[in-house]
Amino acid sequence: MTPPLPVAVRHLGLVIAACAGLAACASTPGEPSASDLVARGRSLALSECAQCHAVGPSGGNARSGAPAFAKVAETYRNTRLDWELEAITQVGHYRMPRKQLTSTEITEVTAYIRSLDRSRR
């Protein structure tokens, strides 16, 4: 008869399985990273918003009195910017016409604008 294995060795399989499960959760395929969201949001901002807004971090070159995205980041620092962007897709905003954005695009533009907030750096 072989002697029983120590407790640590008997539970080694459980520990390995738990670690594998945690590793799988940490890197969910198909979910973009934060930097991917920011990059996509910047691209959208340049193509869809830069006609009126200054979309870069310096805040220069805004046209038509539209706020620079750096200022928007500061103004909406403690609020749900994504809700504001959702409203813009439905009814516009002051002089700004409605802008059709998908929920994914709203998430991306929100991530980009948030990245411009100097207090978060």
Contacts in CASP RR format, 6 or more apart in sequence:
PFRMAT RR
TARGET T0000
AUTHOR 0000-0000-0000
METHOD contacts of the structure
MODEL  1
MTPPLPVAVRHLGLVIAACAGLAACASTPGEPSASDLVARGRSLALSECA
QCHAVGPSGGNARSGAPAFAKVAETYRNTRLDWELEAITQVGHYRMPRKQ
LTSTEITEVTAYIRSLDRSRR
4 10 0 8 1.000
32 40 0 8 1.000
34 111 0 8 1.000
37 107 0 8 1.000
37 108 0 8 1.000
37 111 0 8 1.000
37 112 0 8 1.000
38 108 0 8 1.000
38 111 0 8 1.000
38 112 0 8 1.000
38 115 0 8 1.000
40 108 0 8 1.000
40 111 0 8 1.000
40 112 0 8 1.000
41 105 0 8 1.000
41 108 0 8 1.000
41 109 0 8 1.000
41 111 0 8 1.000
41 112 0 8 1.000
42 55 0 8 1.000
42 112 0 8 1.000
44 101 0 8 1.000
44 105 0 8 1.000
44 108 0 8 1.000
44 109 0 8 1.000
44 112 0 8 1.000
45 53 0 8 1.000
45 55 0 8 1.000
45 56 0 8 1.000
45 69 0 8 1.000
45 109 0 8 1.000
45 112 0 8 1.000
45 113 0 8 1.000
46 55 0 8 1.000
48 99 0 8 1.000
48 101 0 8 1.000
49 55 0 8 1.000
49 69 0 8 1.000
49 99 0 8 1.000
49 109 0 8 1.000
51 63 0 8 1.000
52 62 0 8 1.000
52 63 0 8 1.000
52 64 0 8 1.000
52 65 0 8 1.000
52 66 0 8 1.000
52 96 0 8 1.000
53 62 0 8 1.000
53 63 0 8 1.000
53 66 0 8 1.000
53 67 0 8 1.000
53 68 0 8 1.000
53 69 0 8 1.000
53 72 0 8 1.000
54 60 0 8 1.000
54 61 0 8 1.000
54 62 0 8 1.000
54 68 0 8 1.000
54 69 0 8 1.000
54 70 0 8 1.000
55 68 0 8 1.000
55 69 0 8 1.000
56 68 0 8 1.000
56 69 0 8 1.000
56 70 0 8 1.000
56 116 0 8 1.000
57 70 0 8 1.000
57 116 0 8 1.000
58 70 0 8 1.000
59 68 0 8 1.000
59 69 0 8 1.000
59 70 0 8 1.000
59 71 0 8 1.000
60 68 0 8 1.000
62 68 0 8 1.000
64 95 0 8 1.000
66 95 0 8 1.000
66 96 0 8 1.000
67 75 0 8 1.000
69 112 0 8 1.000
69 113 0 8 1.000
69 116 0 8 1.000
70 116 0 8 1.000
70 117 0 8 1.000
70 118 0 8 1.000
72 81 0 8 1.000
72 113 0 8 1.000
72 116 0 8 1.000
73 113 0 8 1.000
73 114 0 8 1.000
73 115 0 8 1.000
73 116 0 8 1.000
73 117 0 8 1.000
74 117 0 8 1.000
74 118 0 8 1.000
74 119 0 8 1.000
76 84 0 8 1.000
76 113 0 8 1.000
77 117 0 8 1.000
77 119 0 8 1.000
81 110 0 8 1.000
81 113 0 8 1.000
81 114 0 8 1.000
82 106 0 8 1.000
82 107 0 8 1.000
82 110 0 8 1.000
84 93 0 8 1.000
85 101 0 8 1.000
85 106 0 8 1.000
85 109 0 8 1.000
85 110 0 8 1.000
86 103 0 8 1.000
86 106 0 8 1.000
87 93 0 8 1.000
88 96 0 8 1.000
88 98 0 8 1.000
88 99 0 8 1.000
88 101 0 8 1.000
89 98 0 8 1.000
89 99 0 8 1.000
89 100 0 8 1.000
89 101 0 8 1.000
89 106 0 8 1.000
90 98 0 8 1.000
91 98 0 8 1.000
92 98 0 8 1.000
92 99 0 8 1.000
101 109 0 8 1.000
114 120 0 8 1.000
END
